Amino acid sequence: MLQVPITKTQVSRLDSVDWNNLGFGVVFSDHMFVADYKNGGWGDFRIIPYGPVPMEPALCTLHYGQSIFEGLKAFRAKNGGVNIFRPYKNAERFNRSARMLCIPPLDEEIFVESMKQLVALDHEWIPRQRGHSLYIRPFAFGTDSFLGVRASRTYVFMVITSPVASYYAEGLNPVRILVDCEHVRAVRGGLGTAKTAANYAASLYAGTKAHEAGFSQVLFLDGVTREFVDEVGAMNIMFVIDDELITPPLEQGSILAGVTRDSVLTLARSWGMKVAERSITIDEVVDAHRKGRLQEVFGTGTAAVISPVGELSYKGESFIINDRKIGPVAQRMYDTVTGIQYGELEDTFGWNVHIEL
Ligand SMILES: Cc1ncc(COP(=O)(O)O)c(C=O)c1O
């Protein structure tokens, strides 16, 4: 097992947490995991109190954005202990992002062990309410200080955790989504398949404009033709047309390989549902809606698990999906994924990494 020296905080902030108003990603637990990359290797693994990171104004990441991150969750399991949901999938994706950003990869076992030890130490920070969880944010960035475009030679890897409320306080509320024909977040050959700061920076302007117009998210189309559906700013997108579950393929080259996406596709196949990972144009979606064949649209992602879409707005026209109600596929997916996460349903696929406390 990885030997990790722990420096405990002198004063825990746990007592100041308002468990009924957690929000998302605004409260952070007492400790963080840190590792440094220098002289060609990762080392100096340690857990220390959560706190500021010293940096110079010339920190290369501030200027050139060489940073990657992950997002996953830990849950209080029904029969005791903690479940971390599919951390090896995040480890794999983290290293895929690392390669694309010229950041040295981290051993997958160390990636998973880092969060197991941190979550075990800060286990009192895992909310007790059903639907709430401990969000885990591993990330890495270049730590050289210089001006000039080249890959950094030193890096830091960190894991911080944040107790979070259920994404939708009043249950699964179908959201309004704007199909953006103007802005793009990623193009094939670019960084869209990596979980890196640049993609989120690229989505901010479109997202802000959409919020101002009363939409909660943007559905991005492919960057070349603006015909094919890509994904939502922080979720993958799925359609149910004629009882078939359809989602854009990873080969499209500009979307993130969501862990929830993979879980939903695996479940759908195991239920005998027809599933297609194929390119789908926004015209096909609109046409299916006009013909009454579009049954459901929903987003998939770690934060909300399943986010039903009640309305798609495209070129000034509104398309109401399933009467703005959550559909049966979305509901069953949500119930099954969260049931497995909280240890209420059998973990048939071996997705949870369990920690006994
Ligand atoms: C751009 C983007 N697409 C899709 C997802 C969904 O991925 P996951 O299911 O792994 O959370 C996320 C969230 O992590 C994201 O940021």
PDBQT file of the ligand as one rigid body, heavy atoms in Angstrom, charges set to zero:
ROOT
HETATM    1  C1  LIG A 401     -17.700  18.168 -20.951  1.00  0.00    +0.000 C 
HETATM    2  C2  LIG A 401     -18.262  17.056 -20.154  1.00  0.00    +0.000 A 
HETATM    3  N1  LIG A 401     -18.938  16.074 -20.775  1.00  0.00    +0.000 NA
HETATM    4  C3  LIG A 401     -19.460  15.036 -20.108  1.00  0.00    +0.000 A 
HETATM    5  C4  LIG A 401     -19.334  14.946 -18.727  1.00  0.00    +0.000 A 
HETATM    6  C5  LIG A 401     -19.904  13.762 -18.012  1.00  0.00    +0.000 C 
HETATM    7  O1  LIG A 401     -18.873  12.917 -17.561  1.00  0.00    +0.000 OA
HETATM    8  P1  LIG A 401     -19.041  12.012 -16.279  1.00  0.00    +0.000 P 
HETATM    9  O2  LIG A 401     -20.233  11.163 -16.508  1.00  0.00    +0.000 OA
HETATM   10  O3  LIG A 401     -17.779  11.229 -16.201  1.00  0.00    +0.000 OA
HETATM   11  O4  LIG A 401     -19.212  12.928 -15.122  1.00  0.00    +0.000 OA
HETATM   12  C6  LIG A 401     -18.670  15.950 -18.028  1.00  0.00    +0.000 A 
HETATM   13  C7  LIG A 401     -18.542  15.899 -16.567  1.00  0.00    +0.000 C 
HETATM   14  O5  LIG A 401     -17.585  15.402 -16.059  1.00  0.00    +0.000 OA
HETATM   15  C8  LIG A 401     -18.105  17.027 -18.756  1.00  0.00    +0.000 A 
HETATM   16  O6  LIG A 401     -17.439  18.001 -18.123  1.00  0.00    +0.000 OA
ENDROOT
TORSDOF 0
